Amino acid sequence: MCAWTAGLLVGATLTSCQFAPPLRVPAVPAGTGYTATPTVRPASRGPEQQSARPHIIYGAALSQPWWRLFRSAPLDAMVAQALRHSPTITAAEAQLRAARANVEASAAVLYPQVSLALGASHTKNSGANFGGHLPGSTFSLYTGDVAVSYYPDLFGLNRLVYRGSTAQMNAQRAALAAARLTLAGNVVDAAIGASAAEAEINATVALIAAQRRLVRLTEAQYLGGSLSYASVLAEQAQLADSELQLPPLQQALAAYRHLLAVLLGESPSRLRAATIALRDLSLPSHIPLAVPSTLLRTRPDIRIAEEQMRYALTGIGIAKAQFYPLVTLTASGGASALSARKLFDASSTIWSIGGALAQPIFAGGRLRAQERGAYAAYDATRAMYRSTVLTAFQQVADALRAIEHDGAAARAQDRLTRALRAQINLAEAGYRSGATDFSAVLLSGIDYRTALVNSARIRAARLEDTVALFVALGGDGRPPRSRSPPFGSEKP
């Protein structure tokens, strides 16, 4: 009998492994690169070396947190503070703890459940319960009972529930990694935005000061009769246009600082971190670029999508297991006596042992509908996985192209800035020699300061696009420490 029962358990367990189909990750067009044409070029040398694009190293992994490549200690401190104090991270960590507790709770059903019950009661019965011919009775009853219940996982239903909760826990672990990655990216972006806004404000203030000097000179020349009033109006219009640019920049700086305070877990009124000078944020000299096959294992959102497929597979297995019997084994033992001192007498012993089997016979098509729904839910997760992967490839490709085009814009802007600086030198030399008046010096200075505003914007764009690439690559590019075990190999 025991051998037959053991054979039934083993056979049923092997059968249960077939309820959940094996995980088959959807095929995605993951080649050796992210763009149709290569984006890697040798680093520039010579006068344009400062505006060269970072050297991209395919297949390499970061050896340190990605934000440290910008070589700014204040920036490192901001990210560290945000990771410690952000309520978003605190919430994600709490959700992960809840998911772990859910795994432990789902694993408990794989083991026998034991409970202890103690009771004492004092009861008076009425004689009316016996036809009214007997007097009432009063008695006390003392009971003690140990009950054991067990649900043999003959067809793997309990184990499927455990696997599903494990997949949800792993998805929540990846969600925590995604929250950390997103938070770090937002902090660095906000810091860069604040630095760029402050740099543009400083350049615009200097530009406005130069234009005011030119307006005063133009007005003096108009009063002297050497210029028409139309020239005065033109310079005043240019000054007003530059002054119009200042309030939006000041508002942008305030908004970036307020955002940064919230990201750091502080109230905007209590932000103590100063704005980092844009010149103190260095572009990384090299960027490790994970190959597409590695990206599939390291990006948090792709890992979440994979765990969602695993969870959907358990749903298919659970739907199939509903067609098979559910077995329950129970046993209890204890004592029941009319007085506490007789509770441990042999005559007071009580016990029971039993089993139950429930087999669905007719459910009006509900079980088949649940199975079809589980397969449809799994198909949806497969489609979402493929969409997530394609979106990840797009984000990496966009960032790579943006870095390439930012480098081209920076080189052109450097050439323009150097030409305008040389033009100032020529204008000053002409003014000292008497060949030109001072207005030429002011005009060339205005052009140069306008170029400085654009230079600040281009530098900020290069930094932000580099951040976008790091975030698109999933951060440090290292695989997660723990992975979901394949179906049938995990142990609670």
Helices and strands as residue ranges (DSSP letters): H 2-16, G 49-51, E 55-58, G 66-70, H 73-85, H 87-108, E 113-125, G 127-130, E 137-150, H 157-223, H 229-263, G 268-270, G 278-280, E 286-289, H 292-298, H 300-321, E 326-337, G 340-342, G 346-348, E 349-358, H 366-433, H 438-472
